[in-house]
Each structure stands twice: as structure tokens, then as C-alpha cells.
Amino acid sequence: MKTFVLILAMLAAQSTSTPISQTKAPSAAQQPQTAVEPTAKPVQPQPIVFTAKQLVDECNKIVYRSETFYNNRMTHLLWTMGIIMAIGLAIIGILIPMNEERRRKINYKKELVPFPINKFHFC
């Protein structure tokens, strides 16, 4: 695992240093209008050499950054899931029983309404 992280650290350090040949060229409006060709070769980037302590420090920095990233994301995820669960429990525990009670009261009142009395019906 440490070997993998060290390789990542070396690649990250190499990707941060851009060689001169890869930098953006100025636009046509900013370039001088001369016909002289440059004769100097672009400077080749020197390989970055780390000592063992620097590699361990880079490894620790990468691990720390990744741990803080995932810890921050987990905090947001837990808060979001907590809010969703609270809303769900409120719906299941409060709103549905209140709705059912209202429907029962309506049905009970309908049952208590007397039937119309027929004056020609004698028991």
C-alpha cells in the first residue's frame, strides 16, 4: 500500500511541474512580428528526486487529504440521510395516523345519521 501511495506522490509531484515546452503560447496579437526563428532548444525538465523522508511526507499528505475529503463527504451524507429518515418517520408516525383517524371520524358520523322515516312503514 505504501508503495502505491509513494508512486502516486511521485506522479503528483511530476504533474505539478510543467515543462516550458508545454506552457501556453501567447496569442497572435501578443507575438512580436519578426521573421527570426529561435535557435535555442526548449529546456528539458529535470526529474524530481525525493529522499525517503520527503516520500513519506508526501505519502502522509496524500493520505491525510483523502481521509479529510471522505470524512467531509460522509458527514454530508449522514446529515442528508438523517433528514430523509426524519421526514419519513414523521410521515409514517404522524401524518398517516392523523389521516386514518380523520377518516374513521367521518365514517362514524355517516353511520350515526338516522335513516329517513317512512310514514307508511309500520313495524
N, C-alpha and C positions, 0 to 999 in steps of 0.2 A: 504494500500500500504506500509506504513512504517513497519507494522508487517511482511509483506512478505520479505522486504529488510532486516529486522533485523534477520529473520530466515536464510536468505541466508548468512548474515555476520557471524552468529554463525557456520553455516555449513562450510563456507570457512575457518574460524579460526581453526575448528577442523580438517579439511582435511590437513592443512599445518603442523600440528604437527603429526609426525608419531611415533607410539609406537615402542619400541625396538623390540618387537616380530615380527614386520612387516618389519624390515630392512633386506637387502640382506645378506645372509650368505656368508662368504668368500669361494673361490673356494677350491677344494680338494688339490691343490698344496700349498695353503697357510695355511691350517689347520694343527695344530700340530698332530703328530701321537701318541696319548695317548689313553689309554683304560678307563680313568676316566670319569664317567658320571657327568655332572653338577647337583648339588643338589638344586641350587637356582632357585626360580621361576622367570619368567620374570616380570619385573616391569610393573604394570598396569598404563596406562596413567590417569592422574588426569583430571577430567572435567574442562574445561575452564569457568571461571565465569567472566562475564563482568558487569561493572557498567553501569548505564543508559547513562552517558556521553560517555563511550567507545563505546556503541552500536550505539549511534547517530553518533559518529565519523566514525565508520566502515560503517554505512549506507551512510554517505556523501561520503566516499572514493569510495564505490562501484558505487554509482550514478555518481560521477564525472568521474570515469574510463569508465563507459558505455557511458556516454554522449560524452566524447572525442573520444572514438572508433567510434561511429556512426557519429560524426561530421567529422572525418578524412575520413571515407568511403564516406560520402555524397560529400565531396569536390572532391574526385577522380571521383565519379560518374558524378558530374556536369561537370567537365572538359572533361571527356570522351564523354558525350552526346553533349557538345558544339562542340567538334572536329568533331563528326559524323554529326551533323547538318550543320556545316560549309562546310564540304565536299559535303554533299547532296545538299546544296544550290548552291555551285559552279558548280556542275554538271547540276542542273536544270536551273540555271540562266545564265551560261556562255557557257558550252560545248554544250548543246543541241541547243541553238540558233545559235552558230557558225556552227555547223554541218548542220543545216537546211539552213542557208544562203549559204554555200558551195554547197549544193545540188541544190538550186534554180539557182545559177550561172551556174552550169553545164547544167542544163536543158534549161536555157535561151540560152546558146551558141549553144546547139543542135538545138534549134528552128530557130536560125539565119542562120544556114548553108543552102545555097541555094540547091534546088533540081537540079540534073543533067539535063541539057537541051538536049532534044531530037531534033536532027536536022531535023527530018522528021515530027515533030509536028508543025503545024501552027495553030495559033489561029484566 
